[in-house]
Amino acid sequence: MARKWMRLCIASLAVILLASCSSVEEQAVDGMENAKTVFQEDAEKPNETVDKLKIFLPSGFSIEDDSDQTNILLSKGNDSYILFVNPNELPGSQLYFDLMMANTNLKIVEKDTFEQNGRFGFAAIIQSSEENFELITSIGGIKLTTISKQQNIASNLEKMMMIVRSISTD
């Protein structure tokens, strides 16, 4: 009888673990859909300022002290994010996308591009190591990057696109 209970417990635990862990592919599909949705929606109202740049930061995000108007370091818990703002690039610029695509050393897991109202944006997931992925969201001359664990890809891409989408270089 004890053996039967033990098998049942092990089987239940395995089902729970498998259900709670989504694959990279599932996270990538969800993350790209999240990024696209945020890109197409109205921008969040800015709630922070760096020099003259206004930016929206989701709950838990903060701006590091050594940030300036073109290189902004963000953090959330133990995670770091780097926001690049090139005011010389228009919202329709594909510069960051073209640079990424020209780098043949990158192992791109997933990428998607978005266009709307003269804006060009993209999101990308790049294999950084066996367990970590570099995430990129960009619109025109604004790019945000971070290193993410697999289970956080979809939510990170959504929050990152919210941040990028909130910035206006006009």
N, C-alpha and C positions, 0 to 999 in steps of 0.2 A: 504494500500500500504506500509506503514511504517513497519507494522508487517512482510510483505513478505520480505522486505529488511533485516530486523533484523534476520529472520530465515536463509536467504541466507548467511549473514555475519557469523553467529554462525556456520553454517554447514561448511563453507569454513575454518574458523579458526580451527575447530575440525579436518578436513582433513589435514591441514598443520601441526598441532601439532602431529597427529598420524604418519604422514609420516616422520617427522624429528626425532622422537624418536624410535630407534630400540630396540627390546627386548634384554634381557640378552642372550637368546639363539642365536639370530642373531649376536650379538657382539662376543659371544664365538666362533661360527663357523668361522666368519671372522678373529678373532684374532688367532685362531689355524692355519688357512690356511696361514696367514701372517707370523707367527713364523716359520712354516715349510718351507715356501719359502725362508726366510732369512737364515735359518739353512743350506739349500741345496746350496745356492748361495756362490760365493766367498766372503770372509770377506772384510769389508770396511777397507780402509787404516787408521791406527791410526793417530789421530790428537792431542792427548794429552798424557802426561806422568805423572805418579804418582810414585815417586821413580824410579825404573827401569822398571816398568810396562807400556807398551804402550797400548793405548786404543782409540777407535773411539767414539766420542760423537756427536750425531746429533745436529743440530742447536737448540739453546736455552738451552742446557744442560750445567751445570757447575759443577766443582769439589769443594766441600767444603774444607775449610782449615784444618779441623781436620781429614783428611783422611790419611791412610797409605797404604802400598802395599797390605795388605790382607783385609782390611775393608775400602771401598771407599764410601763416602757419596756424592751422586749426587743430584742436584736439577734442576728443570725446573719450573720457576714461583713459585707457592706455593706448588708444588708437590716435595716430597722427595723420593729418591731411595737409597737402600743399596745394594752395590755390595760386595759379599764375594768371595775372591780368595784363594783357598786352593792349593798351589803349589805341595802338596804331592799326590794329586789325578790326575790321568791320564785323557786324554780327553774321554776315554771310560768308566769312572767311573759312577756308578749309585747311589752313596752314597746319594746325596741330594734327588733323587727320592724315594729311599728306605726309607729314614727318613720321608718324607712327607706321604708316603703310610702307614707307621707304626703308624702314629698319628691318632687314631680313633676319636679324637675330632674335626677334620677338616671337614667342610662341603664343599667338593670339587664339584664345579659346573661343571667343565670341565677340562680334562687333555688330553695331547697327548704326545707321545714319538716319537723321531726321531733318526735314526741311519744312518751314512754315513761315509765311510773311517775311520773306527775305532773310530769315535766320537759318544757319546751318549748324546742326549739332550732331554729336555722336556719343556713344557709350561703348566701352571696350573692356574685355576681361582678358588679362594676359597672365599666363602661367609664370609665376615668379619662383616657386619651389614646389616640392611635392604637396605641401599643405597650404601654401599662401598664393594669393592672386593679386596682381596689381589691377586696380580698377581705375578707369578714366572716364570722366564725363566732361563734355566741352560744348560750348556754344561760341562760335566766332573766335575771338581772341581771348576767351576765358576758358581755363582748363583746371580741373580739380582731380588730384590723384591721391590714392591711398593704397596700403597693403591690407588685404582682407583675408580672413579665414573663409573657407568654403560656405559654411552655414550662414554667413552674414552678407553674402554677395548681393542678394536681391534687395534687402533693406538698405544696404550702403549705397547702391546705385540710385535708389529712389531719393534718399536724403541728399546725396551729392548733386543730383540734377536739380533738386529744389534750391540748393545754394547757388549753383551756376546760373540757373534761370532767373534768380532774383536780382542779379547784378546788371546794371545798365551802364554802359561806358559813354553814353551820350553826353 
